[in-house]
Amino acid sequence: MSSEGAFLRHRLPGDVTPVDLERLLWAVVILALLADVVTTFVGLHIGLSESNPAARGAIESHGLGGMLALKGFAIGVGLVCRPLLEREYRAIVPAGLALPWLAAAVLNVYTIASVL
């Protein structure tokens, strides 16, 4: 038996592959989306207004369904563009979705807290 060309690959606990990172970031996308939608509607319920014109139009014309459709469209664009990137860089797609939605949710919480 020959061991030529064979090697053991050990994964350390902190050893994160690009695929692992992308999976984690897609989970963050879902959490960020939910946080943004929930905090937006809580803010609207207490009398605040939506500052994003696209989201405001979607909410005014179609309510929660419009907001979810807008978020779904953004995710769809990300999923269509994802294969255009090399595997090592694909995590940028969920990061690019999650970061603004997380920032919006944090801003929503701050604004809601300042009103209450």
MIVEXVO-716094 format. One line per field, with one value per residue: residue in one letter; x, y, z of N, C-alpha, C in turn. Coordinates in nm, 4 decimals. Layout:
N
type <- a;...
nxx <- X;...
nyy <- Y;...
nzz <- Z;...
caxx <- X;...
cayy <- Y;...
cazz <- Z;...
cxx <- X;...
cyy <- Y;...
czz <- Z;...
***
This chain:
116
type <- m;s;s;e;g;a;f;l;r;h;r;l;p;g;d;v;t;p;v;d;l;e;r;l;l;w;a;v;v;i;l;a;l;l;a;d;v;v;t;t;f;v;g;l;h;i;g;l;s;e;s;n;p;a;a;r;g;a;i;e;s;h;g;l;g;g;m;l;a;l;k;g;f;a;i;g;v;g;l;v;c;r;p;l;l;e;r;e;y;r;a;i;v;p;a;g;l;a;l;p;w;l;a;a;a;v;l;n;v;y;t;i;a;s;v;l
nxx <- 0.0853;0.0597;0.1330;0.1581;0.0775;-0.1421;-0.3018;-0.3772;-0.6368;-0.6842;-0.9285;-0.9268;-1.0863;-1.1217;-1.0874;-1.2181;-1.3834;-1.4344;-1.6874;-1.8156;-1.8211;-1.9857;-2.2279;-2.2845;-2.3164;-2.5456;-2.7351;-2.7233;-2.8265;-3.0988;-3.1736;-3.1173;-3.2917;-3.5404;-3.5189;-3.5059;-3.7538;-3.9405;-3.8748;-3.9196;-4.1984;-4.2899;-4.2036;-4.3564;-4.6084;-4.6090;-4.6164;-4.4003;-4.2232;-4.1378;-3.8177;-3.6873;-3.7477;-3.8238;-3.8969;-4.0964;-4.2892;-4.3517;-4.4572;-4.6724;-4.8356;-4.8690;-4.8389;-4.7168;-4.6633;-4.5632;-4.3251;-4.1881;-4.1731;-4.0023;-3.7679;-3.7302;-3.6815;-3.4338;-3.2750;-3.3035;-3.1692;-2.9125;-2.8701;-2.8753;-2.6530;-2.4474;-2.3217;-2.1480;-1.9213;-1.5999;-1.5602;-1.4296;-1.4977;-1.7691;-1.9057;-1.9364;-2.1788;-2.4026;-2.3079;-2.3236;-2.5965;-2.6802;-2.5464;-2.6456;-2.9152;-2.8938;-2.7852;-2.9992;-3.1922;-3.0747;-3.0704;-3.3462;-3.4259;-3.2951;-3.4272;-3.6921;-3.6616;-3.5908;-3.8248;-4.0092
nyy <- -0.1159;0.2181;0.5505;0.7658;1.0832;1.0911;1.2427;1.3497;1.5545;1.7833;1.9494;2.2351;2.3750;2.6535;2.6759;2.7934;2.7362;2.8807;2.7966;2.7244;2.9758;3.1155;2.9749;3.0345;3.3123;3.3250;3.2362;3.4511;3.6437;3.5704;3.6095;3.8845;3.9903;3.9217;4.0667;4.3302;4.3542;4.3039;4.5058;4.7298;4.7185;4.7341;4.9916;5.1373;5.0814;5.2254;5.4791;5.5823;5.6521;5.4960;5.5349;5.4591;5.4993;5.3032;5.0819;5.2064;5.2591;4.9945;4.8941;5.0698;5.0132;4.7329;4.6291;4.4046;4.1897;4.3206;4.4273;4.1889;4.0816;4.2651;4.2213;3.9534;3.9822;4.1135;3.9116;3.7206;3.8477;3.8437;3.5644;3.5000;3.6354;3.5239;3.2764;3.3878;3.4584;3.3520;3.0627;3.1212;3.3835;3.4073;3.4473;3.7150;3.7895;3.7101;3.8605;4.1195;4.1493;4.1025;4.2915;4.5659;4.5246;4.4455;4.6800;4.8526;4.7374;4.7796;5.0595;5.1008;4.9912;5.1672;5.4086;5.3466;5.3018;5.5596;5.6969;5.5782
nzz <- 0.0000;-0.0844;0.0167;-0.1363;-0.2536;-0.0919;0.1838;0.5139;0.6105;0.8500;1.0333;1.2118;1.5035;1.4658;1.1990;0.9247;0.6284;0.2969;0.2070;0.4468;0.5698;0.3919;0.4247;0.6941;0.6721;0.5092;0.6895;0.8651;0.6945;0.6818;0.9509;0.9738;0.7832;0.8970;1.1383;1.0411;0.9065;1.1148;1.3056;1.1474;1.1021;1.3645;1.4260;1.2378;1.3392;1.5770;1.4862;1.3423;1.0324;0.7210;0.5845;0.3533;0.0188;-0.1744;-0.0169;0.1332;-0.0655;-0.1424;0.0959;0.1436;-0.0755;-0.0766;0.1772;0.4295;0.2579;0.0328;0.1334;0.1958;-0.0604;-0.1812;-0.0345;-0.1020;-0.3755;-0.3687;-0.2533;-0.4540;-0.6697;-0.5632;-0.5510;-0.8216;-0.9160;-0.7678;-0.8746;-1.0568;-0.9317;-0.8066;-0.6003;-0.3565;-0.3117;-0.2915;-0.0537;-0.0255;-0.1307;0.0482;0.2630;0.1654;0.1565;0.4205;0.5886;0.5364;0.6090;0.8745;0.9789;0.9303;1.0984;1.3501;1.3541;1.3423;1.5901;1.7635;1.6952;1.7601;2.0357;2.1161;2.0824;2.2491
caxx <- 0.0000;0.1401;0.0688;0.1963;-0.0335;-0.2494;-0.2722;-0.4883;-0.6724;-0.7438;-0.9966;-0.9190;-1.2132;-1.1296;-1.0573;-1.3434;-1.3675;-1.5244;-1.8229;-1.8701;-1.8472;-2.1033;-2.3454;-2.3091;-2.3675;-2.6846;-2.8169;-2.7284;-2.9195;-3.2355;-3.1955;-3.1177;-3.4167;-3.6480;-3.5015;-3.5419;-3.8987;-4.0132;-3.8547;-3.9861;-4.3423;-4.3113;-4.1902;-4.4745;-4.7223;-4.6072;-4.6277;-4.2822;-4.2407;-4.0287;-3.7370;-3.6451;-3.8614;-3.8682;-3.9681;-4.2183;-4.3869;-4.3955;-4.5404;-4.7972;-4.9233;-4.8939;-4.8200;-4.6093;-4.6311;-4.4781;-4.1925;-4.1251;-4.1414;-3.8840;-3.6542;-3.7121;-3.6188;-3.2921;-3.2110;-3.3000;-3.0587;-2.7897;-2.8552;-2.8450;-2.5162;-2.3535;-2.2369;-2.0516;-1.8022;-1.5254;-1.6095;-1.3684;-1.5536;-1.9157;-1.9607;-1.9648;-2.3206;-2.4842;-2.2587;-2.3786;-2.7386;-2.6986;-2.4958;-2.7404;-3.0366;-2.8599;-2.7725;-3.1355;-3.2588;-3.0159;-3.1229;-3.4883;-3.4346;-3.2547;-3.5323;-3.8075;-3.6286;-3.5882;-3.9626;-4.0841
cayy <- 0.0000;0.3391;0.6719;0.8739;1.1679;1.0904;1.3205;1.3703;1.6950;1.8078;2.0792;2.2919;2.4390;2.7871;2.6693;2.8141;2.7353;2.9761;2.7399;2.7394;3.1174;3.1527;2.9179;3.1145;3.4425;3.3110;3.2329;3.5894;3.7134;3.5406;3.6791;4.0287;4.0187;3.9168;4.1783;4.4530;4.3561;4.3157;4.6387;4.8271;4.7189;4.7869;5.1367;5.1888;5.0658;5.3307;5.6098;5.6233;5.6312;5.4293;5.6361;5.4073;5.5210;5.1777;5.0042;5.2797;5.2327;4.8543;4.8777;5.1442;4.9510;4.5896;4.5896;4.3103;4.1137;4.4042;4.4325;4.0579;4.0672;4.3470;4.1476;3.8344;4.0255;4.1381;3.7802;3.6605;3.9086;3.7883;3.4242;3.4956;3.6858;3.4410;3.1858;3.4628;3.4765;3.2321;3.0081;3.1886;3.5175;3.4040;3.4934;3.8583;3.8070;3.7217;3.9711;4.2418;4.1553;4.1032;4.4107;4.6784;4.4903;4.4525;4.8225;4.9072;4.6878;4.8505;5.1964;5.0923;4.9711;5.2944;5.5057;5.3038;5.3263;5.7023;5.7461;5.5215
cazz <- 0.0000;-0.0970;0.0661;-0.2262;-0.2948;0.0072;0.3028;0.6058;0.6274;0.9809;1.0482;1.3450;1.5382;1.4098;1.0558;0.8525;0.4823;0.2308;0.2028;0.5822;0.5912;0.3142;0.4925;0.8141;0.6313;0.4625;0.8118;0.9132;0.6047;0.7261;1.0784;0.9478;0.7133;0.9968;1.2313;0.9718;0.8814;1.2423;1.3643;1.0596;1.1268;1.5001;1.4130;1.1680;1.4299;1.6804;1.4231;1.2656;0.8888;0.6487;0.5158;0.2228;-0.0711;-0.2373;0.0855;0.1668;-0.1716;-0.1348;0.2152;0.1258;-0.1753;-0.0569;0.3165;0.4622;0.1369;-0.0508;0.1961;0.1784;-0.2026;-0.2049;0.0235;-0.1854;-0.5002;-0.3390;-0.2369;-0.5873;-0.7453;-0.5059;-0.5908;-0.9648;-0.9355;-0.6911;-0.9529;-1.1361;-0.8492;-0.7679;-0.4740;-0.2418;-0.2955;-0.2926;0.0743;-0.0350;-0.1648;0.1691;0.3460;0.1078;0.1918;0.5656;0.6575;0.5375;0.6828;1.0170;1.0120;0.9338;1.2194;1.4647;1.3480;1.3794;1.7360;1.8259;1.6734;1.8410;2.1771;2.1441;2.0807;2.3625
cxx <- 0.0903;0.0621;0.1032;0.0723;-0.1495;-0.2073;-0.3981;-0.5153;-0.7437;-0.8088;-0.9858;-1.0515;-1.2289;-1.1045;-1.1876;-1.3142;-1.4580;-1.6693;-1.8900;-1.9077;-1.9722;-2.2312;-2.3837;-2.3701;-2.5086;-2.7793;-2.8306;-2.8233;-3.0628;-3.2665;-3.2041;-3.2471;-3.5314;-3.6397;-3.5433;-3.6926;-3.9765;-3.9972;-3.9186;-4.1345;-4.3768;-4.3042;-4.3100;-4.5969;-4.7264;-4.6023;-4.5062;-4.3089;-4.1170;-3.9507;-3.6884;-3.7638;-3.9127;-3.9480;-4.0988;-4.3275;-4.4414;-4.4892;-4.6743;-4.8915;-4.9583;-4.8697;-4.6995;-4.5677;-4.5401;-4.3365;-4.1190;-4.0898;-4.0161;-3.7592;-3.6252;-3.6458;-3.4693;-3.2160;-3.1997;-3.1878;-2.9252;-2.7648;-2.8221;-2.7000;-2.4098;-2.2663;-2.1339;-1.9202;-1.7306;-1.5701;-1.5563;-1.4332;-1.7059;-1.9795;-1.9917;-2.1123;-2.4064;-2.4364;-2.3167;-2.5274;-2.7569;-2.6571;-2.5924;-2.8686;-3.0120;-2.8485;-2.9103;-3.2076;-3.2057;-3.0676;-3.2705;-3.5047;-3.4002;-3.3672;-3.6563;-3.7829;-3.6298;-3.7288;-4.0386;-4.0425
cyy <- 0.1228;0.4593;0.7923;0.9526;1.1719;1.1755;1.3315;1.5190;1.7084;1.9448;2.1219;2.3604;2.5782;2.7911;2.6758;2.8185;2.8418;2.9266;2.7530;2.8846;3.1617;3.0990;2.9997;3.2494;3.4352;3.3013;3.3730;3.6717;3.6932;3.6141;3.8298;4.0703;4.0228;4.0347;4.3094;4.4625;4.3772;4.4556;4.7481;4.8341;4.7613;4.9392;5.1990;5.1861;5.1764;5.4706;5.6602;5.5992;5.5650;5.5348;5.5896;5.4204;5.3927;5.0937;5.0726;5.2537;5.0914;4.8324;4.9480;5.0752;4.8057;4.5404;4.4979;4.2298;4.1914;4.4128;4.3003;4.0332;4.1464;4.2767;4.0225;3.8675;4.0485;4.0063;3.7109;3.7159;3.8539;3.6447;3.4100;3.5374;3.5977;3.3506;3.2576;3.4824;3.3443;3.1908;3.0828;3.3239;3.5202;3.4506;3.6428;3.8830;3.8114;3.8333;4.1034;4.2576;4.1754;4.2350;4.5295;4.6481;4.4899;4.5978;4.8871;4.8634;4.7586;4.9942;5.1994;5.0785;5.1006;5.3969;5.4724;5.3339;5.4748;5.7632;5.6987;5.5775
czz <- 0.0000;-0.0451;-0.0209;-0.2703;-0.1963;0.1264;0.3865;0.6168;0.7612;0.9806;1.1928;1.3765;1.4764;1.2607;0.9766;0.7030;0.4215;0.2251;0.3394;0.6103;0.5160;0.3787;0.6150;0.7763;0.5745;0.5820;0.8698;0.8253;0.6516;0.8562;1.0588;0.8784;0.8124;1.0932;1.1667;0.9517;1.0119;1.3005;1.2785;1.0913;1.2694;1.4954;1.3444;1.2585;1.5354;1.6189;1.3485;1.1171;0.8297;0.5703;0.3787;0.1265;-0.1376;-0.1384;0.1235;0.0628;-0.1667;-0.0168;0.1975;0.0278;-0.1441;0.0860;0.3371;0.3401;0.0436;0.0026;0.1763;0.0321;-0.2380;-0.1523;-0.0598;-0.3173;-0.4791;-0.3231;-0.3719;-0.6732;-0.6951;-0.5498;-0.7392;-0.9901;-0.8692;-0.7764;-1.0405;-1.0619;-0.8271;-0.6283;-0.3519;-0.2119;-0.2867;-0.1627;0.0726;-0.0645;-0.0383;0.2624;0.2973;0.1321;0.3425;0.6309;0.6521;0.6157;0.8327;1.0614;1.0221;1.0607;1.3435;1.4694;1.3865;1.5302;1.8081;1.8130;1.7566;1.9887;2.2116;2.1479;2.2039;2.4932
***
